[in-house]
């Protein structure tokens, strides 16, 4: 039997005739995944000279970039790919001695767009490699169709601490991480039983998620609101009561500064539109501060709504939302708040926080506050925006008093809104739910 060895070897060689620059360096490699591409940036010591080719015969597919007479001053071992498209970036034996060969291992075959950029503001020479294709967990463009069909609002629920980080520990040995996970789960189930809302748990079990990663996870699922749940602690047992924290201006300025340094990330904010160089700084600042102002303002509003509900069921430590400089409250994409549900260091409150009944009450109050916020400030394209959130189809086992409690209204208000003469309701009956007071 004749054996035929077929070697499938796709080789595309592209060379650029740029005058040879001797002794160039790669100082840094940065990567920016986005919903529609991954951008890999090589920060160069001098104008880059390069050639590249594909190896597409087997998975992972490879894009090989050769830099002649170039030294790599960057440790690729520390490089952690956060793109679904680029699995890893590594070096390989260079074509010529004194050169550097960089291999990008890719999950899909893509046609790269490569351009070299000259020095600009804080940047020197760069080689920018754009790889088209979804590189984040969820494609934002795919959401647009959903938007048209009156989507649900997504509430990201962040149970504080977890795993090796217990959070604060009460005098009876209660771990904050356990209490807040129970409240977070109760809140998630209330939100998921609301036809206009869905919950996304940042951590659904006992493990740790990096602080900066928490808001990023929420952003990746396009959350409309971020609620972090904690329990307070103090060195003395006296302090007690709940409080809510929102993003402070100081943190915002820091975050804004950080954003402004990252032009590539800003390119995403700017929806891929590159403004003229002289306008860029001004436009960037304006756009970032606009989205920051919006997120901060609505975060404060949401916190005020939740605070009003918490006040009804538990003692408050602070009666107004407090401004904080906390890593979890840094998103410009959505309003965020951090709820301190009580002092776990106070023996009485520790006892309460341990009880399932009180956990349910706290979750209910947060849910009602969040719902009230979306009723007043419905995000575009949501069921809240089209008033469908105020319609309820009666399910088995529900009564007017159950619905009044769930939607934070009264039996009388539901009856009068629906012109009901009795309190008897039937499965399948559609009720208009009045806005909370
Ligand atoms: Zn905490």
Boltz pocket constraint, residues with backbone or C-beta under 6 A from the ligand:
constraints:
  - pocket:
      binder: B
      contacts: [[A, 160], [A, 161], [A, 167], [A, 168], [A, 176], [A, 229], [A, 230], [A, 231]]
      max_distance: 6.0
